[in-house]
Amino acid sequence: MIQTGQKAPDFALPGVERGRPDVYDLHRAIGDDAVLLWFFPATFLPTATAELCAIRDAGWHDLDGLAVWGVSMDSIYAASAYADDFDLPFVLLGDGGSAAEYYGVRYEEWEGHYGAPKRAAFLVGDDWTVDTAWASDDAFERSDPSPVEAVADSVGESFPEADTDVSVDYDAYFG
């Protein structure tokens, strides 16, 4: 897995933001913005949904100089429906395993699917340096502290106006 202090690998993936499909190249975002990469195996996964909703509620996607990208194995069509269902106002990318492989967070097999991203988070600075790295092998683990809380300090250091008093309500998304 890519570690804090290392250079982030570049990638390009199809994605969707607010219903509009596009191809997202990390090198086009880095330099102008830092990027929070939030990897998760699949849309509608309760743990990832709770975490992405906490990021949404914190308003990190509205911070000047920070882009938020969610990365799952799902198609951009599933991602678009997911974003609509949970009012996720940031980019959701479809990864067939390449970006997850570059970052060292790719499952060989998960729930009968091959190459899915693990739950992982990377805050990549505008100089390509990974400021924070977090990962879990368990897609359903209700992490304590949550990865959102683990990333919040780094977000706050880079963006002093950021709301870093964040919590994840996993119970709200488990049936």
Secondary structure, 3 states (H helix, E strand, C coil): CCCCCCECCCCEEEEEECCEEEEEEHHHHECCEEEEEEECCCCCCHHHHHHHHHHHHHCHHHCCCEEEEEEECCCHHHHHHHHHHHCCCCEEEECCCHHHHHCCCECCEECCEECCECEEEEEECCCCEEEEEEEECCCCCCCCCCHHHHHHHHHHHHCCCCCCCCCCCHHHHCC
